[in-house]
Amino acid sequence: MASDKPPESLPHRVDADTRNTTDINACYLRSARAGNLEKALDYLKNGVDINICNQNGLNALHLASKEGHVEVVAELIKHGANVDAATKQKGNTALHIASLAGQNDVVKELVTHSANVNAQSQNGFTPLYMAAQENHMDVDGFTPLAVALQQGHEQVVSLLLENDTKGKVRLPALHIAARKDDTKAAALPSSKRPQR
């Protein structure tokens, strides 16, 4: 009489398969974080889910963006990575992460591929705000002034411009105001010139 019970080794086999898949996923994520494009693409060719996340909710695009690996970022997007996927814990997109890390070239690559520049993390921060928070002035003009302009805080804009003795922030700020078609804010940089 045949038994209806599965073979005793089956649970061990399932656990081994799960461990193997977990290891492969971890290796894929490590290769993206390390900037090893060839290895990351090999994992994708062998069926790894391009948007798989680690325990912290970071996927390969997040990890490559944080480390500044522009080629990896471009290829992941080309192969179907979700450019606006948010982390589980904080709700940060790859653009948030690259902005926070000051990865200018990655920011440009993500924006070129239609990353949502107005995406808000769980605490309501945009990529622009995060770049300014870390004082990354080179990330597409992301400065405290740029954040104030983006948010429409005219008093803060005026205060920042009054204290800008070197005039370094006027042009990027004017570009941001113009992009938003914000004529009031665009007029502020010229009307609030510091007395010399």
C-alpha positions, 0 to 999 in steps of 0.5 A: 500500500502506497503512503500518501505522505510526502517523502521526508526529505521534501521539507529539507529540499524546500528549505535548501531551495529557499536558501539558494534563492535567497543567496542568489538574490543577495549576490545580485544585490551585492553586485549592483551595489558594487557596480559589477554590471556584468555580474548583475546582468548575468543574474538577471539573465538567469531569472532573478527578479530585477526589483527584488529587495533586501531586508531593508527594502532596498532593491538593486536600483536603490543600491547602485544609485546610492553608490553612484554606479551610473552604468548599472543604474542605466542598464537596470532601468533599460531592463525594466527596473521600476525607477520610482520603486520606494523603499519599504521603511522610509518610502525613498525612491532611487532619486531620493537616495541618489540626491541624499548621497550627492550622486549628481550623475545618477540623479541626471540619469534617473531624471532622464528616465522619468524619475518622479522629481516630486515623489515624497518619502513617508515623511513627506520629503522630496529628492530636492529637499533631501539634497538640500538637507545634506547641503549637496549644492551640485545636485542640479542646484539643490540648495536650501534656496532651491527647496524654499523656491520649490515649496513657495516659501517667499519669506525664506527665499527673501531671507536666504537671498539677503544673506547671499553675499557672494551671489552664488545661488541666484542663477540656479534659483532663478532656473528653478523658479522659471521651471515652475513658472513662478513669476513671484519667486523669479522676481525675488532674486533680482529684487533682493540683491544684497547691499555691497 
